């Protein structure tokens, strides 16, 4: 990979003297260095992104599992509460019916 663009090399070869707009080789070296650093940084960012995505997916699965477990336990407790409430309502109805029947027999 040449540090000098092909067009500049052709112009230099044709005229036997470098054109005025040609940048120094140091500039092209620095430009290539920046490109390599950019590629390296982009690669590292992708690696970190993949790692974070994997961790997030793992935590999401774990959290979903725990939420389902809590839902199962909560459903069981709500069923117990529902049966207790139905029992209390039936007891109250029976009590009021007994009081009404006792008052009607007097």
Jmol script that loads the backbone (N, CA, C; Angstrom):
load data "model"
ATOM      1  N   UNK A   1       0.844  -1.182   0.000  1.00  0.00           N
ATOM      2  CA  UNK A   1       0.000   0.000   0.000  1.00  0.00           C
ATOM      3  C   UNK A   1       0.885   1.239   0.000  1.00  0.00           C
ATOM      4  N   UNK A   2       0.772   2.030  -1.010  1.00  0.00           N
ATOM      5  CA  UNK A   2       1.628   3.200  -1.178  1.00  0.00           C
ATOM      6  C   UNK A   2       1.098   4.357  -0.346  1.00  0.00           C
ATOM      7  N   UNK A   3       2.022   5.163   0.179  1.00  0.00           N
ATOM      8  CA  UNK A   3       1.625   6.313   0.972  1.00  0.00           C
ATOM      9  C   UNK A   3       1.260   7.495   0.083  1.00  0.00           C
ATOM     10  N   UNK A   4       1.539   7.397  -1.223  1.00  0.00           N
ATOM     11  CA  UNK A   4       1.268   8.482  -2.162  1.00  0.00           C
ATOM     12  C   UNK A   4       0.182   8.022  -3.131  1.00  0.00           C
ATOM     13  N   UNK A   5      -0.845   8.854  -3.367  1.00  0.00           N
ATOM     14  CA  UNK A   5      -1.910   8.462  -4.286  1.00  0.00           C
ATOM     15  C   UNK A   5      -1.372   8.203  -5.696  1.00  0.00           C
ATOM     16  N   UNK A   6      -2.034   7.312  -6.417  1.00  0.00           N
ATOM     17  CA  UNK A   6      -1.586   6.910  -7.753  1.00  0.00           C
ATOM     18  C   UNK A   6      -1.565   8.100  -8.718  1.00  0.00           C
ATOM     19  N   UNK A   7      -2.556   8.963  -8.615  1.00  0.00           N
ATOM     20  CA  UNK A   7      -2.622  10.132  -9.514  1.00  0.00           C
ATOM     21  C   UNK A   7      -1.391  11.030  -9.336  1.00  0.00           C
ATOM     22  N   UNK A   8      -0.978  11.200  -8.090  1.00  0.00           N
ATOM     23  CA  UNK A   8       0.193  12.035  -7.817  1.00  0.00           C
ATOM     24  C   UNK A   8       1.460  11.387  -8.355  1.00  0.00           C
ATOM     25  N   UNK A   9       1.553  10.077  -8.266  1.00  0.00           N
ATOM     26  CA  UNK A   9       2.730   9.376  -8.804  1.00  0.00           C
ATOM     27  C   UNK A   9       2.811   9.532 -10.328  1.00  0.00           C
ATOM     28  N   UNK A  10       1.663   9.428 -11.016  1.00  0.00           N
ATOM     29  CA  UNK A  10       1.643   9.591 -12.476  1.00  0.00           C
ATOM     30  C   UNK A  10       2.071  11.002 -12.861  1.00  0.00           C
ATOM     31  N   UNK A  11       1.545  11.970 -12.111  1.00  0.00           N
ATOM     32  CA  UNK A  11       1.902  13.362 -12.425  1.00  0.00           C
ATOM     33  C   UNK A  11       3.383  13.604 -12.188  1.00  0.00           C
ATOM     34  N   UNK A  12       3.911  13.039 -11.104  1.00  0.00           N
ATOM     35  CA  UNK A  12       5.339  13.191 -10.813  1.00  0.00           C
ATOM     36  C   UNK A  12       6.175  12.536 -11.901  1.00  0.00           C
ATOM     37  N   UNK A  13       5.778  11.361 -12.353  1.00  0.00           N
ATOM     38  CA  UNK A  13       6.510  10.645 -13.395  1.00  0.00           C
ATOM     39  C   UNK A  13       6.453  11.401 -14.719  1.00  0.00           C
ATOM     40  N   UNK A  14       5.338  12.027 -15.041  1.00  0.00           N
ATOM     41  CA  UNK A  14       5.177  12.726 -16.318  1.00  0.00           C
ATOM     42  C   UNK A  14       5.983  14.023 -16.357  1.00  0.00           C
ATOM     43  N   UNK A  15       6.044  14.715 -15.251  1.00  0.00           N
ATOM     44  CA  UNK A  15       6.697  16.031 -15.245  1.00  0.00           C
ATOM     45  C   UNK A  15       8.089  16.018 -14.629  1.00  0.00           C
ATOM     46  N   UNK A  16       8.454  14.925 -14.040  1.00  0.00           N
ATOM     47  CA  UNK A  16       9.748  14.775 -13.366  1.00  0.00           C
ATOM     48  C   UNK A  16       9.906  15.706 -12.178  1.00  0.00           C
ATOM     49  N   UNK A  17       8.845  16.282 -11.712  1.00  0.00           N
ATOM     50  CA  UNK A  17       8.893  17.079 -10.491  1.00  0.00           C
ATOM     51  C   UNK A  17       7.559  16.926  -9.756  1.00  0.00           C
ATOM     52  N   UNK A  18       7.602  16.899  -8.471  1.00  0.00           N
ATOM     53  CA  UNK A  18       6.369  16.687  -7.686  1.00  0.00           C
ATOM     54  C   UNK A  18       5.403  17.862  -7.840  1.00  0.00           C
ATOM     55  N   UNK A  19       4.124  17.583  -7.888  1.00  0.00           N
ATOM     56  CA  UNK A  19       3.141  18.658  -7.990  1.00  0.00           C
ATOM     57  C   UNK A  19       3.071  19.438  -6.674  1.00  0.00           C
ATOM     58  N   UNK A  20       2.549  20.659  -6.781  1.00  0.00           N
ATOM     59  CA  UNK A  20       2.476  21.529  -5.613  1.00  0.00           C
ATOM     60  C   UNK A  20       1.460  21.041  -4.577  1.00  0.00           C
ATOM     61  N   UNK A  21       0.427  20.323  -5.021  1.00  0.00           N
ATOM     62  CA  UNK A  21      -0.628  19.936  -4.086  1.00  0.00           C
ATOM     63  C   UNK A  21      -0.337  18.613  -3.374  1.00  0.00           C
ATOM     64  N   UNK A  22       0.773  17.995  -3.698  1.00  0.00           N
ATOM     65  CA  UNK A  22       1.105  16.708  -3.101  1.00  0.00           C
ATOM     66  C   UNK A  22       1.490  16.905  -1.634  1.00  0.00           C
ATOM     67  N   UNK A  23       0.816  16.158  -0.761  1.00  0.00           N
ATOM     68  CA  UNK A  23       1.117  16.236   0.670  1.00  0.00           C
ATOM     69  C   UNK A  23       2.369  15.421   0.955  1.00  0.00           C
ATOM     70  N   UNK A  24       2.969  15.680   2.076  1.00  0.00           N
ATOM     71  CA  UNK A  24       4.198  14.977   2.440  1.00  0.00           C
ATOM     72  C   UNK A  24       3.891  13.516   2.798  1.00  0.00           C
ATOM     73  N   UNK A  25       4.888  12.658   2.658  1.00  0.00           N
ATOM     74  CA  UNK A  25       4.696  11.241   3.033  1.00  0.00           C
ATOM     75  C   UNK A  25       4.297  11.082   4.502  1.00  0.00           C
ATOM     76  N   UNK A  26       4.764  11.994   5.348  1.00  0.00           N
ATOM     77  CA  UNK A  26       4.392  11.927   6.767  1.00  0.00           C
ATOM     78  C   UNK A  26       2.881  12.079   6.947  1.00  0.00           C
ATOM     79  N   UNK A  27       2.289  12.970   6.127  1.00  0.00           N
ATOM     80  CA  UNK A  27       0.831  13.158   6.206  1.00  0.00           C
ATOM     81  C   UNK A  27       0.111  11.866   5.866  1.00  0.00           C
ATOM     82  N   UNK A  28       0.554  11.193   4.788  1.00  0.00           N
ATOM     83  CA  UNK A  28      -0.093   9.945   4.394  1.00  0.00           C
ATOM     84  C   UNK A  28       0.146   8.839   5.429  1.00  0.00           C
ATOM     85  N   UNK A  29       1.328   8.843   6.037  1.00  0.00           N
ATOM     86  CA  UNK A  29       1.595   7.884   7.092  1.00  0.00           C
ATOM     87  C   UNK A  29       0.626   8.088   8.256  1.00  0.00           C
ATOM     88  N   UNK A  30       0.469   9.347   8.660  1.00  0.00           N
ATOM     89  CA  UNK A  30      -0.454   9.652   9.758  1.00  0.00           C
ATOM     90  C   UNK A  30      -1.895   9.304   9.391  1.00  0.00           C
ATOM     91  N   UNK A  31      -2.259   9.546   8.150  1.00  0.00           N
ATOM     92  CA  UNK A  31      -3.601   9.213   7.679  1.00  0.00           C
ATOM     93  C   UNK A  31      -3.836   7.700   7.754  1.00  0.00           C
ATOM     94  N   UNK A  32      -2.856   6.931   7.325  1.00  0.00           N
ATOM     95  CA  UNK A  32      -2.974   5.468   7.413  1.00  0.00           C
ATOM     96  C   UNK A  32      -3.044   5.013   8.872  1.00  0.00           C
ATOM     97  N   UNK A  33      -2.253   5.659   9.697  1.00  0.00           N
ATOM     98  CA  UNK A  33      -2.261   5.325  11.132  1.00  0.00           C
ATOM     99  C   UNK A  33      -3.640   5.596  11.738  1.00  0.00           C
ATOM    100  N   UNK A  34      -4.225   6.708  11.374  1.00  0.00           N
ATOM    101  CA  UNK A  34      -5.575   7.037  11.857  1.00  0.00           C
ATOM    102  C   UNK A  34      -6.576   5.986  11.387  1.00  0.00           C
ATOM    103  N   UNK A  35      -6.440   5.560  10.129  1.00  0.00           N
ATOM    104  CA  UNK A  35      -7.331   4.516   9.606  1.00  0.00           C
ATOM    105  C   UNK A  35      -7.193   3.224  10.415  1.00  0.00           C
ATOM    106  N   UNK A  36      -5.964   2.832  10.693  1.00  0.00           N
ATOM    107  CA  UNK A  36      -5.758   1.598  11.465  1.00  0.00           C
ATOM    108  C   UNK A  36      -6.334   1.726  12.874  1.00  0.00           C
ATOM    109  N   UNK A  37      -6.117   2.882  13.489  1.00  0.00           N
ATOM    110  CA  UNK A  37      -6.658   3.093  14.829  1.00  0.00           C
ATOM    111  C   UNK A  37      -8.188   3.094  14.812  1.00  0.00           C
ATOM    112  N   UNK A  38      -8.757   3.677  13.768  1.00  0.00           N
ATOM    113  CA  UNK A  38     -10.215   3.696  13.631  1.00  0.00           C
ATOM    114  C   UNK A  38     -10.766   2.278  13.484  1.00  0.00           C
ATOM    115  N   UNK A  39     -10.096   1.472  12.659  1.00  0.00           N
ATOM    116  CA  UNK A  39     -10.523   0.075  12.497  1.00  0.00           C
ATOM    117  C   UNK A  39     -10.409  -0.686  13.809  1.00  0.00           C
ATOM    118  N   UNK A  40      -9.309  -0.473  14.532  1.00  0.00           N
ATOM    119  CA  UNK A  40      -9.102  -1.157  15.805  1.00  0.00           C
ATOM    120  C   UNK A  40     -10.178  -0.743  16.807  1.00  0.00           C
ATOM    121  N   UNK A  41     -10.450   0.545  16.881  1.00  0.00           N
ATOM    122  CA  UNK A  41     -11.457   1.042  17.814  1.00  0.00           C
ATOM    123  C   UNK A  41     -12.842   0.516  17.445  1.00  0.00           C
ATOM    124  N   UNK A  42     -13.155   0.505  16.162  1.00  0.00           N
ATOM    125  CA  UNK A  42     -14.450  -0.020  15.717  1.00  0.00           C
ATOM    126  C   UNK A  42     -14.592  -1.496  16.077  1.00  0.00           C
ATOM    127  N   UNK A  43     -13.534  -2.261  15.897  1.00  0.00           N
ATOM    128  CA  UNK A  43     -13.543  -3.685  16.229  1.00  0.00           C
ATOM    129  C   UNK A  43     -13.758  -3.879  17.734  1.00  0.00           C
ATOM    130  N   UNK A  44     -13.060  -3.077  18.537  1.00  0.00           N
ATOM    131  CA  UNK A  44     -13.210  -3.192  19.992  1.00  0.00           C
ATOM    132  C   UNK A  44     -14.618  -2.804  20.429  1.00  0.00           C
ATOM    133  N   UNK A  45     -15.182  -1.791  19.809  1.00  0.00           N
ATOM    134  CA  UNK A  45     -16.555  -1.377  20.135  1.00  0.00           C
ATOM    135  C   UNK A  45     -17.529  -2.498  19.800  1.00  0.00           C
ATOM    136  N   UNK A  46     -17.338  -3.153  18.651  1.00  0.00           N
ATOM    137  CA  UNK A  46     -18.215  -4.275  18.283  1.00  0.00           C
ATOM    138  C   UNK A  46     -18.093  -5.421  19.278  1.00  0.00           C
ATOM    139  N   UNK A  47     -16.855  -5.705  19.723  1.00  0.00           N
ATOM    140  CA  UNK A  47     -16.648  -6.779  20.700  1.00  0.00           C
ATOM    141  C   UNK A  47     -17.358  -6.468  22.011  1.00  0.00           C
ATOM    142  N   UNK A  48     -17.222  -5.233  22.479  1.00  0.00           N
ATOM    143  CA  UNK A  48     -17.887  -4.834  23.719  1.00  0.00           C
ATOM    144  C   UNK A  48     -19.401  -4.889  23.544  1.00  0.00           C
ATOM    145  N   UNK A  49     -19.881  -4.459  22.397  1.00  0.00           N
ATOM    146  CA  UNK A  49     -21.317  -4.508  22.124  1.00  0.00           C
ATOM    147  C   UNK A  49     -21.838  -5.938  22.165  1.00  0.00           C
ATOM    148  N   UNK A  50     -21.086  -6.862  21.560  1.00  0.00           N
ATOM    149  CA  UNK A  50     -21.500  -8.269  21.576  1.00  0.00           C
ATOM    150  C   UNK A  50     -21.511  -8.827  22.998  1.00  0.00           C
ATOM    151  N   UNK A  51     -20.489  -8.485  23.782  1.00  0.00           N
ATOM    152  CA  UNK A  51     -20.431  -8.964  25.163  1.00  0.00           C
ATOM    153  C   UNK A  51     -21.600  -8.414  25.977  1.00  0.00           C
ATOM    154  N   UNK A  52     -21.865  -7.123  25.824  1.00  0.00           N
ATOM    155  CA  UNK A  52     -22.963  -6.515  26.577  1.00  0.00           C
ATOM    156  C   UNK A  52     -24.310  -7.084  26.152  1.00  0.00           C
ATOM    157  N   UNK A  53     -24.477  -7.322  24.860  1.00  0.00           N
ATOM    158  CA  UNK A  53     -25.726  -7.907  24.371  1.00  0.00           C
ATOM    159  C   UNK A  53     -25.923  -9.298  24.970  1.00  0.00           C
ATOM    160  N   UNK A  54     -24.854 -10.080  25.029  1.00  0.00           N
ATOM    161  CA  UNK A  54     -24.945 -11.422  25.612  1.00  0.00           C
ATOM    162  C   UNK A  54     -25.302 -11.347  27.093  1.00  0.00           C
ATOM    163  N   UNK A  55     -24.690 -10.431  27.814  1.00  0.00           N
ATOM    164  CA  UNK A  55     -24.998 -10.279  29.245  1.00  0.00           C
ATOM    165  C   UNK A  55     -26.429  -9.825  29.453  1.00  0.00           C
ATOM    166  N   UNK A  56     -26.885  -8.895  28.634  1.00  0.00           N
ATOM    167  CA  UNK A  56     -28.257  -8.399  28.751  1.00  0.00           C
ATOM    168  C   UNK A  56     -29.240  -9.523  28.467  1.00  0.00           C
ATOM    169  N   UNK A  57     -28.969 -10.318  27.430  1.00  0.00           N
ATOM    170  CA  UNK A  57     -29.849 -11.448  27.108  1.00  0.00           C
ATOM    171  C   UNK A  57     -29.892 -12.440  28.264  1.00  0.00           C
ATOM    172  N   UNK A  58     -28.730 -12.711  28.859  1.00  0.00           N
ATOM    173  CA  UNK A  58     -28.660 -13.639  29.991  1.00  0.00           C
ATOM    174  C   UNK A  58     -29.471 -13.114  31.174  1.00  0.00           C
ATOM    175  N   UNK A  59     -29.298 -11.831  31.481  1.00  0.00           N
ATOM    176  CA  UNK A  59     -30.047 -11.239  32.586  1.00  0.00           C
ATOM    177  C   UNK A  59     -31.541 -11.204  32.297  1.00  0.00           C
ATOM    178  N   UNK A  60     -31.896 -10.978  31.049  1.00  0.00           N
ATOM    179  CA  UNK A  60     -33.304 -10.952  30.659  1.00  0.00           C
ATOM    180  C   UNK A  60     -33.948 -12.318  30.867  1.00  0.00           C
ATOM    181  N   UNK A  61     -33.242 -13.380  30.467  1.00  0.00           N
ATOM    182  CA  UNK A  61     -33.755 -14.734  30.662  1.00  0.00           C
ATOM    183  C   UNK A  61     -33.905 -15.049  32.145  1.00  0.00           C
ATOM    184  N   UNK A  62     -32.893 -14.679  32.923  1.00  0.00           N
ATOM    185  CA  UNK A  62     -32.923 -14.938  34.366  1.00  0.00           C
ATOM    186  C   UNK A  62     -34.075 -14.188  35.018  1.00  0.00           C
ATOM    187  N   UNK A  63     -34.258 -12.931  34.663  1.00  0.00           N
ATOM    188  CA  UNK A  63     -35.325 -12.124  35.230  1.00  0.00           C
ATOM    189  C   UNK A  63     -36.693 -12.667  34.830  1.00  0.00           C
ATOM    190  N   UNK A  64     -36.836 -13.095  33.589  1.00  0.00           N
ATOM    191  CA  UNK A  64     -38.102 -13.674  33.136  1.00  0.00           C
ATOM    192  C   UNK A  64     -38.426 -14.940  33.932  1.00  0.00           C
ATOM    193  N   UNK A  65     -37.423 -15.781  34.167  1.00  0.00           N
ATOM    194  CA  UNK A  65     -37.618 -17.003  34.949  1.00  0.00           C
ATOM    195  C   UNK A  65     -38.079 -16.663  36.364  1.00  0.00           C
ATOM    196  N   UNK A  66     -37.431 -15.693  36.987  1.00  0.00           N
ATOM    197  CA  UNK A  66     -37.787 -15.319  38.352  1.00  0.00           C
ATOM    198  C   UNK A  66     -39.186 -14.713  38.413  1.00  0.00           C
ATOM    199  N   UNK A  67     -39.554 -13.921  37.421  1.00  0.00           N
ATOM    200  CA  UNK A  67     -40.897 -13.336  37.382  1.00  0.00           C
ATOM    201  C   UNK A  67     -41.949 -14.435  37.266  1.00  0.00           C
ATOM    202  N   UNK A  68     -41.690 -15.444  36.442  1.00  0.00           N
ATOM    203  CA  UNK A  68     -42.635 -16.557  36.311  1.00  0.00           C
ATOM    204  C   UNK A  68     -42.779 -17.303  37.631  1.00  0.00           C
ATOM    205  N   UNK A  69     -41.672 -17.516  38.346  1.00  0.00           N
ATOM    206  CA  UNK A  69     -41.735 -18.184  39.645  1.00  0.00           C
ATOM    207  C   UNK A  69     -42.584 -17.378  40.630  1.00  0.00           C
ATOM    208  N   UNK A  70     -42.403 -16.065  40.642  1.00  0.00           N
ATOM    209  CA  UNK A  70     -43.190 -15.203  41.536  1.00  0.00           C
ATOM    210  C   UNK A  70     -44.665 -15.259  41.152  1.00  0.00           C
ATOM    211  N   UNK A  71     -44.951 -15.265  39.856  1.00  0.00           N
ATOM    212  CA  UNK A  71     -46.342 -15.349  39.411  1.00  0.00           C
ATOM    213  C   UNK A  71     -46.998 -16.636  39.888  1.00  0.00           C
ATOM    214  N   UNK A  72     -46.273 -17.755  39.811  1.00  0.00           N
ATOM    215  CA  UNK A  72     -46.820 -19.040  40.261  1.00  0.00           C
ATOM    216  C   UNK A  72     -47.128 -18.988  41.755  1.00  0.00           C
ATOM    217  N   UNK A  73     -46.185 -18.472  42.539  1.00  0.00           N
ATOM    218  CA  UNK A  73     -46.413 -18.376  43.988  1.00  0.00           C
ATOM    219  C   UNK A  73     -47.561 -17.424  44.303  1.00  0.00           C
ATOM    220  N   UNK A  74     -47.635 -16.316  43.586  1.00  0.00           N
ATOM    221  CA  UNK A  74     -48.699 -15.344  43.815  1.00  0.00           C
ATOM    222  C   UNK A  74     -50.054 -15.927  43.445  1.00  0.00           C
ATOM    223  N   UNK A  75     -50.116 -16.689  42.349  1.00  0.00           N
ATOM    224  CA  UNK A  75     -51.369 -17.332  41.957  1.00  0.00           C
ATOM    225  C   UNK A  75     -51.841 -18.297  43.045  1.00  0.00           C
ATOM    226  N   UNK A  76     -50.921 -19.056  43.622  1.00  0.00           N
ATOM    227  CA  UNK A  76     -51.288 -19.991  44.690  1.00  0.00           C
ATOM    228  C   UNK A  76     -51.827 -19.238  45.893  1.00  0.00           C
ATOM    229  N   UNK A  77     -51.176 -18.157  46.265  1.00  0.00           N
ATOM    230  CA  UNK A  77     -51.642 -17.372  47.414  1.00  0.00           C
ATOM    231  C   UNK A  77     -52.982 -16.709  47.116  1.00  0.00           C
ATOM    232  N   UNK A  78     -53.190 -16.244  45.885  1.00  0.00           N
ATOM    233  CA  UNK A  78     -54.473 -15.636  45.532  1.00  0.00           C
ATOM    234  C   UNK A  78     -55.597 -16.675  45.546  1.00  0.00           C
ATOM    235  N   UNK A  79     -55.285 -17.898  45.120  1.00  0.00           N
ATOM    236  CA  UNK A  79     -56.294 -18.958  45.181  1.00  0.00           C
ATOM    237  C   UNK A  79     -56.703 -19.212  46.623  1.00  0.00           C
ATOM    238  N   UNK A  80     -55.733 -19.262  47.533  1.00  0.00           N
ATOM    239  CA  UNK A  80     -56.027 -19.453  48.958  1.00  0.00           C
ATOM    240  C   UNK A  80     -56.872 -18.294  49.481  1.00  0.00           C
ATOM    241  N   UNK A  81     -56.504 -17.091  49.118  1.00  0.00           N
ATOM    242  CA  UNK A  81     -57.250 -15.910  49.560  1.00  0.00           C
ATOM    243  C   UNK A  81     -58.670 -15.927  48.994  1.00  0.00           C
ATOM    244  N   UNK A  82     -58.801 -16.341  47.757  1.00  0.00           N
ATOM    245  CA  UNK A  82     -60.114 -16.411  47.122  1.00  0.00           C
ATOM    246  C   UNK A  82     -61.018 -17.401  47.865  1.00  0.00           C
ATOM    247  N   UNK A  83     -60.471 -18.582  48.195  1.00  0.00           N
ATOM    248  CA  UNK A  83     -61.261 -19.574  48.930  1.00  0.00           C
ATOM    249  C   UNK A  83     -61.636 -19.057  50.320  1.00  0.00           C
ATOM    250  N   UNK A  84     -60.704 -18.364  50.977  1.00  0.00           N
ATOM    251  CA  UNK A  84     -60.988 -17.799  52.299  1.00  0.00           C
ATOM    252  C   UNK A  84     -62.096 -16.753  52.201  1.00  0.00           C
ATOM    253  N   UNK A  85     -62.041 -15.906  51.193  1.00  0.00           N
ATOM    254  CA  UNK A  85     -63.056 -14.859  51.008  1.00  0.00           C
ATOM    255  C   UNK A  85     -64.424 -15.489  50.730  1.00  0.00           C
ATOM    256  N   UNK A  86     -64.463 -16.493  49.880  1.00  0.00           N
ATOM    257  CA  UNK A  86     -65.733 -17.168  49.578  1.00  0.00           C
ATOM    258  C   UNK A  86     -66.290 -17.802  50.850  1.00  0.00           C
ATOM    259  N   UNK A  87     -65.461 -18.426  51.651  1.00  0.00           N
ATOM    260  CA  UNK A  87     -65.885 -19.018  52.917  1.00  0.00           C
ATOM    261  C   UNK A  87     -66.444 -17.977  53.864  1.00  0.00           C
ATOM    262  N   UNK A  88     -65.777 -16.806  53.949  1.00  0.00           N
ATOM    263  CA  UNK A  88     -66.247 -15.734  54.828  1.00  0.00           C
ATOM    264  C   UNK A  88     -67.598 -15.199  54.361  1.00  0.00           C
ATOM    265  N   UNK A  89     -67.775 -15.040  53.064  1.00  0.00           N
ATOM    266  CA  UNK A  89     -69.052 -14.545  52.526  1.00  0.00           C
ATOM    267  C   UNK A  89     -70.166 -15.554  52.801  1.00  0.00           C
ATOM    268  N   UNK A  90     -69.900 -16.838  52.596  1.00  0.00           N
ATOM    269  CA  UNK A  90     -70.913 -17.869  52.859  1.00  0.00           C
ATOM    270  C   UNK A  90     -71.271 -17.887  54.342  1.00  0.00           C
ATOM    271  N   UNK A  91     -70.272 -17.728  55.217  1.00  0.00           N
ATOM    272  CA  UNK A  91     -70.531 -17.688  56.657  1.00  0.00           C
ATOM    273  C   UNK A  91     -71.402 -16.496  57.019  1.00  0.00           C
ATOM    274  N   UNK A  92     -71.119 -15.329  56.440  1.00  0.00           N
ATOM    275  CA  UNK A  92     -71.945 -14.140  56.708  1.00  0.00           C
ATOM    276  C   UNK A  92     -73.369 -14.330  56.216  1.00  0.00           C
ATOM    277  N   UNK A  93     -73.517 -14.888  55.027  1.00  0.00           N
ATOM    278  CA  UNK A  93     -74.860 -15.118  54.481  1.00  0.00           C
ATOM    279  C   UNK A  93     -75.624 -16.090  55.374  1.00  0.00           C
ATOM    280  N   UNK A  94     -74.948 -17.160  55.788  1.00  0.00           N
ATOM    281  CA  UNK A  94     -75.606 -18.137  56.674  1.00  0.00           C
ATOM    282  C   UNK A  94     -75.983 -17.483  58.000  1.00  0.00           C
ATOM    283  N   UNK A  95     -75.108 -16.639  58.530  1.00  0.00           N
ATOM    284  CA  UNK A  95     -75.395 -15.942  59.794  1.00  0.00           C
ATOM    285  C   UNK A  95     -76.593 -15.015  59.659  1.00  0.00           C
ATOM    286  N   UNK A  96     -76.629 -14.214  58.578  1.00  0.00           N
ATOM    287  CA  UNK A  96     -77.778 -13.320  58.375  1.00  0.00           C
ATOM    288  C   UNK A  96     -79.062 -14.121  58.159  1.00  0.00           C
ATOM    289  N   UNK A  97     -78.968 -15.213  57.425  1.00  0.00           N
ATOM    290  CA  UNK A  97     -80.160 -16.049  57.199  1.00  0.00           C
ATOM    291  C   UNK A  97     -80.655 -16.625  58.510  1.00  0.00           C
ATOM    292  N   UNK A  98     -79.724 -17.053  59.371  1.00  0.00           N
ATOM    293  CA  UNK A  98     -80.119 -17.579  60.679  1.00  0.00           C
ATOM    294  C   UNK A  98     -80.789 -16.516  61.528  1.00  0.00           C
ATOM    295  N   UNK A  99     -80.261 -15.306  61.523  1.00  0.00           N
ATOM    296  CA  UNK A  99     -80.856 -14.213  62.287  1.00  0.00           C
ATOM    297  C   UNK A  99     -82.244 -13.892  61.745  1.00  0.00           C
ATOM    298  N   UNK A 100     -82.399 -13.829  60.424  1.00  0.00           N
ATOM    299  CA  UNK A 100     -83.696 -13.529  59.809  1.00  0.00           C
ATOM    300  C   UNK A 100     -84.703 -14.621  60.157  1.00  0.00           C
ATOM    301  N   UNK A 101     -84.314 -15.874  60.035  1.00  0.00           N
ATOM    302  CA  UNK A 101     -85.212 -16.987  60.360  1.00  0.00           C
ATOM    303  C   UNK A 101     -85.602 -16.945  61.834  1.00  0.00           C
ATOM    304  N   UNK A 102     -84.659 -16.636  62.720  1.00  0.00           N
ATOM    305  CA  UNK A 102     -84.947 -16.557  64.164  1.00  0.00           C
ATOM    306  C   UNK A 102     -85.915 -15.429  64.439  1.00  0.00           C
ATOM    307  N   UNK A 103     -85.764 -14.277  63.763  1.00  0.00           N
ATOM    308  CA  UNK A 103     -86.671 -13.141  63.968  1.00  0.00           C
ATOM    309  C   UNK A 103     -88.063 -13.443  63.412  1.00  0.00           C
ATOM    310  N   UNK A 104     -88.133 -14.190  62.307  1.00  0.00           N
ATOM    311  CA  UNK A 104     -89.438 -14.507  61.735  1.00  0.00           C
ATOM    312  C   UNK A 104     -90.204 -15.526  62.588  1.00  0.00           C
ATOM    313  N   UNK A 105     -89.535 -16.381  63.317  1.00  0.00           N
ATOM    314  CA  UNK A 105     -90.190 -17.380  64.166  1.00  0.00           C
ATOM    315  C   UNK A 105     -90.697 -16.791  65.458  1.00  0.00           C
ATOM    316  N   UNK A 106     -90.347 -15.680  65.877  1.00  0.00           N
ATOM    317  CA  UNK A 106     -90.789 -15.021  67.107  1.00  0.00           C
ATOM    318  C   UNK A 106     -92.131 -14.509  66.971  1.00  0.00           C
TER     319      UNK A 106
END
end "model"
wireframe off; spacefill off
backbone 0.3
color backbone group
